[in-house]
Amino acid sequence: MSARVVLATRNAGKIAELRRILAEARLPVELVGLEEFPGVGEIAETGGSFAENALIKARAVARETGLPAIADDSGLCVEIMNGMPGIFSARWAGRHGDDKANLDLLLAQLGDVPDERRKAHFACAAALALPSGEEHVVEGALYGVVIREPRGTNGFGYDPIFVPEGETRTTAEMSPEEKDAISHRGRAFRALVPVIARALGLTA
């Protein structure tokens, strides 16, 4: 027996990543994205935390589609900036999704901060919402530091300026497989697998 589950995104890379994780766990889930549901519009992320935003999206998509829904919200949290950009990571410079402007602004704001005080982490919350109203949230994180100049062309967002603990490369200098293995989103999605199995009565 398999279950149909919708991931609240139109990002093909994110869908492929979760499909790989579900396949690794041998969980019988047919994962589809929002491209299958053109009637579902943009969902405003009005929460005050990654977990709240992920739940808002999962809840709305479960309601609209009548299917179990998964959503995630993630961002970069810089210690010396009290965890900012945080939930505002994708629109730090004002316009949603302008990666270069966001990255440039953050580097400028950290310009005078010494290397030893540039600790940060990527955080991700992943939520599962069922049409019945049942809800679950798990979180994942990847710790490291923000460097001074972008390096690497893989990844997106803040990847070119983030070096994980124990690494010398930025996440934008890693292969997709290497980044998947340690990423905050990968960790959150993996933590969600047993939750999905229990909630949907599936066995891996």
Helices and strands as residue ranges (DSSP letters): E 3-7, H 12-24, E 29-32, G 34-36, H 50-65, E 69-78, G 79-81, G 86-91, H 99-109, G 115-117, E 119-129, E 135-146, G 159-161, E 162-164, H 176-182, H 184-200
